[in-house]
């Protein structure tokens, strides 16, 4: 199991942006597909306090339920990208 988990919905462009950044950085991650219906997204709501996706968990850096694709991409770049090296 990877330290990074992404809650995502297939076909979601915001989720794809996060997955693309993870792949670009060569990071191992797990994905959890959420239901398309917001009222059925209880697991992601428990983790992040909201039902939107993507949501990132990074156990290694104590990130538990980061929402918003732009924030996630910036975090990944800052934490794992060239700037972090």
Backbone as a chain_set.jsonl record, in Angstrom:
{"seq": "XXXXXXXXXXXXXXXXXXXXXXXXXXXXXXXXXXXXXXXXXXXXXXXXXXXXXXXXXXXXXXXXXXXXXXXXXXXXXXXXXXXXX", "coords": {"N": [[0.838, -1.185, 0.0], [0.537, 2.196, -0.84], [1.811, 5.335, 0.46], [0.377, 7.508, -0.312], [-2.915, 8.396, -1.054], [-5.626, 8.86, -3.243], [-8.811, 10.105, -3.493], [-11.111, 9.735, -5.991], [-13.023, 10.385, -9.008], [-13.695, 8.648, -11.855], [-13.173, 10.137, -15.013], [-13.375, 12.699, -14.116], [-12.128, 15.886, -14.592], [-10.611, 17.398, -12.798], [-9.665, 15.533, -11.009], [-8.107, 14.052, -12.777], [-6.093, 15.881, -13.295], [-4.681, 15.875, -10.873], [-3.891, 13.162, -10.735], [-2.291, 13.07, -13.02], [-0.175, 14.732, -12.196], [0.859, 13.254, -10.044], [1.754, 11.002, -11.479], [3.617, 12.229, -13.166], [5.531, 13.003, -11.312], [6.399, 10.557, -10.554], [5.36, 9.137, -8.396], [4.201, 6.644, -6.136], [0.891, 5.603, -5.615], [-2.4, 5.052, -4.27], [-5.739, 4.693, -5.442], [-9.063, 5.602, -4.668], [-12.144, 5.027, -5.806], [-14.945, 7.089, -5.934], [-18.533, 7.171, -5.515], [-20.677, 8.429, -8.147], [-22.789, 9.941, -7.299], [-23.209, 12.535, -5.059], [-24.401, 12.336, -2.476], [-23.852, 9.771, -1.724], [-21.231, 9.647, -1.072], [-19.973, 9.051, 1.446], [-17.608, 8.13, 2.661], [-15.497, 9.753, 1.651], [-16.417, 12.166, 2.592], [-16.211, 11.811, 5.355], [-13.446, 11.793, 5.595], [-12.59, 14.277, 4.545], [-14.476, 16.226, 5.117], [-16.129, 17.172, 3.176], [-17.861, 16.54, 0.017], [-16.765, 16.684, -2.464], [-14.395, 15.84, -5.081], [-11.06, 15.881, -6.37], [-9.557, 14.328, -3.447], [-6.825, 14.284, -1.293], [-4.699, 12.108, 0.534], [-1.818, 11.937, 2.396], [0.05, 10.019, 4.056], [2.702, 9.961, 4.928], [3.398, 12.616, 5.314], [1.53, 13.544, 7.084], [-0.87, 14.527, 5.946], [-4.212, 14.695, 5.746], [-6.835, 14.407, 4.042], [-6.872, 16.521, 2.03], [-8.499, 18.795, -0.005], [-9.391, 20.145, -3.308], [-8.059, 20.493, -6.403], [-6.037, 22.271, -7.469], [-4.705, 23.092, -5.151], [-3.772, 20.627, -4.252], [-2.058, 19.834, -6.351], [-0.134, 21.892, -6.193], [0.844, 21.376, -3.621], [1.931, 18.777, -4.008], [3.948, 19.333, -5.88], [5.548, 21.1, -4.405], [6.284, 19.461, -2.25], [7.286, 17.06, -3.358], [8.423, 17.638, -5.81], [10.925, 19.21, -7.965], [11.653, 21.431, -6.454], [11.673, 20.454, -3.9], [13.855, 18.878, -3.769]], "CA": [[0.0, 0.0, 0.0], [1.289, 3.447, -0.955], [1.539, 6.342, 1.488], [-0.516, 8.512, -0.886], [-4.2, 7.907, -1.535], [-6.443, 9.884, -3.875], [-10.223, 9.826, -3.75], [-11.344, 10.285, -7.319], [-14.153, 9.943, -9.815], [-13.235, 8.516, -13.235], [-13.736, 11.129, -15.927], [-13.325, 14.019, -13.485], [-10.91, 16.56, -15.059], [-9.83, 17.868, -11.646], [-8.982, 14.326, -10.525], [-7.096, 13.722, -13.779], [-4.986, 16.827, -13.096], [-3.917, 15.384, -9.724], [-3.29, 11.881, -11.138], [-1.211, 13.402, -13.954], [0.961, 15.259, -11.421], [1.444, 12.109, -9.335], [2.48, 10.207, -12.464], [4.761, 13.04, -13.608], [6.526, 12.975, -10.242], [6.806, 9.172, -10.338], [4.966, 8.742, -7.05], [3.282, 5.517, -5.97], [-0.334, 6.039, -4.947], [-3.606, 4.249, -4.403], [-6.926, 5.491, -5.694], [-10.358, 5.102, -4.198], [-13.211, 5.585, -6.627], [-16.135, 7.48, -5.189], [-19.748, 7.108, -6.333], [-20.96, 9.678, -8.858], [-23.782, 10.682, -6.517], [-22.581, 13.166, -3.888], [-24.963, 11.885, -1.192], [-23.317, 8.44, -1.417], [-19.79, 9.773, -0.837], [-19.799, 9.179, 2.895], [-16.212, 7.902, 3.059], [-14.703, 10.95, 1.365], [-16.902, 13.217, 3.489], [-15.61, 11.552, 6.67], [-12.022, 12.109, 5.511], [-12.291, 15.668, 4.192], [-15.511, 17.163, 5.533], [-16.927, 17.584, 2.02], [-18.085, 15.411, -0.879], [-16.101, 16.9, -3.746], [-13.129, 15.174, -5.342], [-10.22, 14.925, -5.67], [-9.105, 14.521, -2.068], [-5.53, 13.629, -1.133], [-4.161, 11.713, 1.832], [-0.389, 11.635, 2.326], [0.356, 9.567, 5.42], [4.093, 10.273, 5.262], [3.492, 14.025, 5.711], [0.366, 13.856, 7.928], [-1.927, 15.226, 5.214], [-5.367, 13.812, 5.87], [-8.073, 14.929, 3.48], [-6.694, 17.792, 1.336], [-9.329, 18.928, -1.199], [-9.057, 21.156, -4.322], [-6.994, 20.006, -7.284], [-4.921, 23.215, -7.563], [-3.968, 23.012, -3.885], [-3.102, 19.328, -4.207], [-0.947, 19.87, -7.31], [0.892, 22.766, -5.616], [1.43, 20.63, -2.502], [2.76, 17.701, -4.542], [5.137, 19.942, -6.488], [6.369, 21.635, -3.321], [6.747, 18.386, -1.383], [7.965, 15.98, -4.061], [8.993, 18.099, -7.073], [12.312, 19.688, -8.008], [11.887, 22.387, -5.362], [11.878, 19.695, -2.659], [15.129, 18.141, -3.843]], "C": [[0.883, 1.248, 0.0], [0.934, 4.384, 0.203], [0.551, 7.391, 1.011], [-1.769, 7.819, -1.392], [-4.97, 9.088, -2.112], [-7.861, 9.353, -4.016], [-10.551, 10.503, -5.066], [-12.595, 9.704, -7.955], [-13.651, 9.835, -11.247], [-13.952, 9.51, -14.148], [-13.726, 12.54, -15.38], [-12.033, 14.718, -13.926], [-10.022, 17.056, -13.916], [-9.037, 16.702, -11.041], [-7.848, 13.957, -11.474], [-5.873, 14.618, -13.632], [-4.079, 16.349, -11.96], [-3.195, 14.083, -10.075], [-2.119, 12.131, -12.094], [0.02, 13.904, -13.211], [1.642, 14.138, -10.645], [2.284, 11.263, -10.28], [3.74, 10.938, -12.93], [5.898, 12.991, -12.579], [7.004, 11.56, -9.915], [6.451, 8.641, -8.957], [4.023, 7.544, -7.085], [2.065, 6.015, -5.2], [-1.429, 5.012, -5.156], [-4.751, 5.189, -4.731], [-8.146, 4.801, -5.102], [-11.413, 5.805, -5.026], [-14.414, 5.889, -5.754], [-17.355, 7.341, -6.098], [-20.003, 8.454, -7.02], [-21.958, 10.55, -8.091], [-23.151, 11.218, -5.221], [-23.116, 12.609, -2.564], [-24.496, 10.48, -0.805], [-21.822, 8.469, -1.098], [-19.476, 9.946, 0.649], [-18.346, 9.024, 3.321], [-15.363, 9.148, 2.819], [-15.148, 12.12, 2.251], [-16.325, 13.043, 4.897], [-14.144, 11.981, 6.704], [-11.78, 13.614, 5.385], [-13.321, 16.691, 4.661], [-16.365, 17.672, 4.385], [-17.018, 16.406, 1.049], [-17.436, 15.574, -2.247], [-14.817, 16.094, -3.843], [-12.351, 16.009, -6.346], [-9.954, 15.325, -4.22], [-7.842, 13.685, -1.906], [-5.256, 13.298, 0.322], [-2.693, 11.363, 1.599], [0.061, 11.304, 3.737], [1.756, 9.968, 5.857], [4.257, 11.704, 5.785], [2.269, 14.491, 6.51], [-0.67, 14.736, 7.243], [-3.112, 14.28, 5.162], [-6.621, 14.497, 5.351], [-7.937, 16.285, 2.82], [-7.575, 17.823, 0.086], [-8.722, 19.943, -2.179], [-7.828, 20.768, -5.148], [-5.806, 20.956, -7.367], [-4.062, 23.184, -6.305], [-3.173, 21.712, -3.801], [-1.888, 19.329, -5.132], [0.19, 20.729, -6.76], [1.604, 22.061, -4.46], [2.377, 19.541, -3.011], [4.05, 18.247, -5.144], [6.101, 20.446, -5.409], [7.016, 20.528, -2.494], [7.614, 17.365, -2.102], [8.667, 16.414, -5.35], [10.425, 18.56, -6.933], [12.633, 20.624, -6.854], [12.182, 21.673, -4.044], [13.243, 18.996, -2.619], [16.289, 18.932, -3.282]], "O": [[1.853, 1.335, 0.752], [-0.11, 4.238, 0.839], [-0.051, 8.092, 1.824], [-1.701, 6.792, -2.069], [-4.967, 10.18, -1.544], [-8.083, 8.285, -4.586], [-10.303, 11.695, -5.242], [-13.142, 8.693, -7.515], [-13.218, 10.839, -11.813], [-15.165, 9.697, -14.063], [-14.036, 13.486, -16.104], [-10.946, 14.204, -13.665], [-8.802, 17.122, -14.067], [-7.893, 16.866, -10.618], [-6.757, 13.593, -11.035], [-4.744, 14.167, -13.823], [-2.855, 16.412, -12.072], [-2.02, 13.918, -9.75], [-1.08, 11.48, -11.991], [1.142, 13.539, -13.56], [2.871, 14.078, -10.593], [3.392, 10.851, -9.935], [4.801, 10.331, -13.068], [7.074, 12.944, -12.94], [7.907, 11.381, -9.098], [7.157, 7.794, -8.411], [3.158, 7.445, -7.955], [2.204, 6.768, -4.236], [-1.39, 4.212, -6.092], [-4.732, 6.356, -4.34], [-8.229, 3.574, -5.051], [-11.561, 7.026, -4.961], [-14.844, 5.066, -4.946], [-17.222, 7.387, -7.321], [-19.584, 9.497, -6.518], [-21.952, 11.772, -8.235], [-22.633, 10.457, -4.404], [-22.343, 12.431, -1.622], [-24.722, 10.046, 0.325], [-21.217, 7.42, -0.878], [-18.789, 10.889, 1.042], [-17.895, 9.708, 4.239], [-14.594, 9.551, 3.692], [-14.333, 12.967, 2.616], [-15.989, 14.028, 5.554], [-13.66, 12.474, 7.723], [-10.886, 14.163, 6.029], [-13.066, 17.895, 4.608], [-17.236, 18.517, 4.592], [-16.34, 15.394, 1.229], [-17.549, 14.69, -3.096], [-14.225, 15.713, -2.833], [-12.95, 16.776, -7.1], [-10.103, 16.483, -3.83], [-7.79, 12.529, -2.326], [-5.536, 14.089, 1.223], [-2.371, 10.58, 0.705], [0.409, 12.192, 4.516], [1.975, 10.281, 7.027], [5.142, 11.976, 6.597], [2.005, 15.69, 6.602], [-1.281, 15.593, 7.882], [-3.022, 13.19, 4.597], [-7.377, 15.093, 6.117], [-8.799, 17.14, 3.018], [-7.423, 16.975, -0.793], [-7.671, 20.524, -1.91], [-6.707, 20.726, -4.64], [-4.664, 20.499, -7.338], [-2.835, 23.242, -6.383], [-2.034, 21.702, -3.333], [-0.811, 18.877, -4.745], [1.354, 20.34, -6.849], [2.827, 22.143, -4.338], [3.491, 19.398, -2.507], [5.123, 17.68, -4.937], [7.312, 20.24, -5.497], [8.17, 20.651, -2.085], [8.575, 16.855, -1.527], [9.43, 15.636, -5.925], [11.065, 18.331, -5.907], [13.749, 20.617, -6.334], [12.86, 22.22, -3.174], [13.711, 18.581, -1.559], [17.421, 18.447, -3.275]]}, "num_chains": 1, "name": "protein.A"}
